[in-house]
Amino acid sequence: MDAAALVRDHTIYSCVMGSRAFGLATDTSDTDRRGVFLVPTPVFWRFEKPPTHVEGPAEEQFSWELERFCTLALRANPNVLECLHSPLVEYADTTGRELLSLREAFLSRQAHETFARYAMGQRKKLDADVRRHGAPRWKHAMHLLRLLTTCRDLLRTGELRIDVGEEREPLLAVKRGEVPWERVEAWMTRLAAETDEAAAGSPLPYEPDRARVEDFLFRVRRASALQAYPDDEIVQGVVGG
């Protein structure tokens, strides 16, 4: 089974991400699509294992296999968590809708570390650009501010909202290079401090609900195996535990 067929025939969830999901799209913005596909369980019984992710087949499209997606979400990977909370869902079958119903199970205070670590890496790149060229890449500066705001609000409220809302125009002004770097730096520093403060009293649990997610994944894998071999007593005995 080729990678394109996995995405085409076995996608359980797909959404639009990037600037369109963040509320930052302009006339020239691309449409970034992200998704989750479910590899049929019997495919894992072969020596050659299926891919954990697939780029394409359409332009600006990227998908994860369900288990890989869940693993990254449990680790509070920013890109995956935001994908799960996109306001622009294009498709979700029964399994995809159940995945969406588990969104809060993936959220924890681990997001503070993962979002902050990613933000720190991006900040170092921006600082290097300023030293080398006298100015940062403004689009990257805008998205770093957006990420820090998202993380702060997640830790404050326990809810992950990725649309920037009223922050759209101030952020787009940064993207256009209309805000002096010194003000952008101060904005980033303030957001980082507010994020640290929010983490201390966050309503989020310290750890995600791994058992709940694992139960979901087991049931999905089991149903897939039984669908492929509904009358096979050996398969039923194995997946039934």
QUIDACOR-V163246 format. One record per pair of residues at least 4 apart in sequence whose C-alpha atoms are under 6 Angstrom apart, sorted by sequence separation. I is the first residue (numbers start at 1). J is the second residue. D is the distance in whole Angstrom. If there is no record, write none. Layout:
i = {I/I}
j = {J/J}
d = {D/D}
//
This chain:
i = {5/6/7/17/25/73/92/111/112/113/129/130/153/154/164/174/198/226/236/19/20/44/56/64/72/92/130/154/173/174/19/56/130/154/55/73/129/54/73/54/53/126/53/52/53/52/18/17/16/17/52/16/222/15/15/14/14/13/13/12/11/12/11/10/34/36/38/10/32/33/34/35/36/37/38/34/36/37/142/7/36/74/142/73/142/76/139/138/138/156/152/155/155/158/156/158/155/4/16/15/15/15/14/14/13/13/12/12/13/12/109/108/108/109/108/108/108/107/106/105/105/22/23/22/23/22/41/41/40/41}
j = {9/10/11/21/29/77/96/115/116/117/133/134/157/158/168/178/202/230/240/24/25/49/61/69/77/97/135/159/178/179/25/62/136/160/62/80/136/62/81/63/63/136/64/64/65/65/32/32/32/33/68/33/239/33/34/34/35/35/36/36/36/37/37/37/61/63/65/38/60/61/62/63/64/65/66/63/65/66/171/37/66/106/174/106/175/111/175/175/177/198/195/198/199/203/202/204/202/57/88/88/89/90/90/91/91/92/92/93/96/96/204/204/205/206/206/207/208/208/208/208/209/162/163/163/164/164/221/224/224/225}
d = {6/5/5/5/6/6/5/6/6/6/6/4/6/5/6/6/6/5/6/5/5/6/5/6/5/6/4/5/5/5/5/6/5/5/5/6/5/6/6/5/6/5/4/6/6/5/6/5/6/6/6/5/6/6/6/6/4/5/5/6/6/5/4/5/6/5/6/6/5/5/5/4/5/5/5/5/6/6/6/6/6/5/6/6/6/5/5/5/6/5/4/6/6/6/6/5/5/6/5/6/4/5/6/5/5/4/5/5/5/5/6/5/5/5/5/5/5/6/5/6/5/5/5/4/6/6/6/6/6/5}
//
